[in-house]
Amino acid sequence: MTFNFPQNAHDFLVMLVPMLTFALGFAFLFFPGRLLRFMGLEPIGGKPEAIGEGRSSFAGALLALALGCLLLQDPIALQPGLNLMLAIGWSISTFGRLLQLTFDGGLKRKRIQTRFLIAFGLAVMAWSVTEIPYMSCVENAASECTLPGSLKDWFLFLVAILTFGLGLIALLLPRLALRILKLQTRINMPYAVGETRGTLAGFYMAIGGVYLLMPQPVDFVALVLGGAWLLTGLGRALSVLFDRGWTVYNMFGVLFEVGIGVLTIGFVLRLY
């Protein structure tokens, strides 16, 4: 696990999108209240612990994916799958912003228009330095798409489906996603109902979806999958400490998310 400083313009471009993604995740981790207010979201019923969803649900996948691209691969070698995750994540984020503009009342909002253009630009930059890896289930239809055979493979398979499914809910059912997160739109910003489409959905869908499509096992991709859950749980633990989040929901969430993350990473590293 190394960090290589860029030596030329191409290397810099390879690292630019992961670094910007990390910066966004870092901001959610340490300034969740400010970012959620900027997005037009607030806790349901004024419950302060819901602010912590910025530290957990919003930050975890962003940080894991960015750190995976920066630390688990050589910027020139482009470890298959990691940059693809990032490109797909920002592409779905762009599509989510388009849905927010079209269906959630954000069409005339310059703030949403600007963030749509930023997501689109990041997606284009990510695709420009992404090499498409061999994907058995895509290139050979059902001939190489077999069910997992071991407990480890089944566990990782189910975690990937869960991750992808949560992203799909955030993309297609944003109101339900906000209720799950105990968040609501601010009174003067009803278009913020689509925030989960653009900020949350793409990265969960990319992390889970790429794992499901690539040949199994893919250790680096699985590490990002586990890292997303682990960092989500650790972010929720910070919420318990700093956002008055001592609730049964949060305590169960910490155990569940950290547990999935630790088990996933442990399976990948063959610790048990």
C-alpha positions, 0 to 999 in steps of 0.5 A: 500500500503506497502513495505515489506522487504524480510525475507528469500531467497524466499521473496528476489527472489519474489522482485528481478525481480520487483526491477531490472525492476524498476531499468531499468525503472528508468534508462530510466526515468533519462538517456534516451539519454545514454540508447537509444544510447547504444541500437543503437537508435537516434532521426529522423532528430536530433530532440532532443525531441525524446530522451524523448521517453525513459522517457515516452514510454520506462520507463512508463510501466516498472515503473508501473509494477515494482511498482505494484509488490512491493507496491500493494501486499504482497511479500508472498501472491502474489496478483494474476495477478501482478507477472503474468504480470511481468513473461509474460512481460519478456517472451515476451521480451525474444521472442522479443530478439530472433526475433531481433537475428534471423531477425534483424541482431543481431545474431553475436552481443554479446550485443544482445546475452547478453541481450537475456540471461538476459531477459531469466533469468529474465523471468525464475526467475519471473515464478518461484515465480508466481502463475497462477490466475484463468482466466475465458476466458482461463479456460471456453472458451466463457462461462464466456467471456462477454462484459463489461456492464458499462461505467467504464468496457468499458473504461478499456476494451478499454484502455487494448486493446489499450495497448496490441495493441501498444505492438503488433505493437512494437513486430511485426512491429518494424520499424513502432513502431520506426517511431511512436516514431520518432526514427531511428537506428544509421548508424553503428547499423542497428540491433537496429531496433528490440529494440522495440521487446525486450525492449518495446513490452513485458510489454505493451502486458503483462499489457493489455493482463492480464487485458483482460484475468482475471475476471473483474474487477481486481482492482490491475491489472487495477491500473497498467494499469492506472499507466503505462499510467500516468507514461508515460505521466509524463515522457513525461512532463519531456521531455517537460521540459528537452529535448526541447520537446515543440512540439504539438505532445508532448503536445497532448501526455501528455494530452492524456496519463495523461488523460487516466491514471487519468481516469483509476485510478479514475474509479478503486478507484471509484472517479467518 
